[in-house]
Amino acid sequence: MTTQTYNVSGMTCGHCVQSVSAEIGKLEGVDSVDIDLASGAVTVSGSQELETDAVRAAVEEAGYQLV
């Protein structure tokens, strides 16, 4: 199991968190997504290490930016 943490900008509410979680959760190998709304920290756990570009694309699909 691997765990990676990313920073996402633009999230302001619970709906934002749900949108980002849903998009990242669609990525192959993702088991869980934990988001700290206050800091913008997104912790992704899964069976394999994710490519940053895949995570960036998922975050952008939700309407936010990986920083």
N, C-alpha and C positions, 0 to 999 in steps of 0.2 A: 504494500500500500504506500502511495506517495501523497504528500500534502504540499500544495503550493499556495502562496498568498500573492494577490494582486491588489492594486489600488484602482478604484473606479471613481471617476468624477461625474457629478451631475445628479446623483441619487438624492432625493429629498424626502421620500415617504415610503410607506409599506408597499405601495403599488410598484414603485421603482425596484425595490428589493425583489419582489415576486417576478418581475419581468426579467431581471438579470439572472436570477436563480433558474428560471425556466429555460432560458436560452443556453446557459452554460451546462445545465443538467442534460441537455440533448446531446452533448458531445460524448463520443465513444470513450468508455473507461471511467466516466465520472460516477462516483458513488454518492457524494454529498457536496452541497454548496452551503457555506455559512457566511453570512454577510453582516458586518458591523456598520449599520447605517451612519452612525456619527463620524466614523473615521474613513469610511469608504473602503475598508479592507474586505476583500473577498477571498475566503479560504476554500480551496477546492481539494477534495480528497478523492482518490480513485485508485484503480488497479494499475494504472500506467501514468507516466509523466506526460503532461500535455504540452503541445506546441503553443508557444505564446501567441503566434499568429491565429491559431484556431480560437483561443480564448478571446483575443481582440475582436475577431469577426463576430463571435457570439455576443459580446458586450455591445458592439456597434449595432448589431441586429436589434437589440433591445432598446437602442436609442441613446446609449451612453458611451463614454470614452475610457479606455484603459490608459492609465498614466504611469 
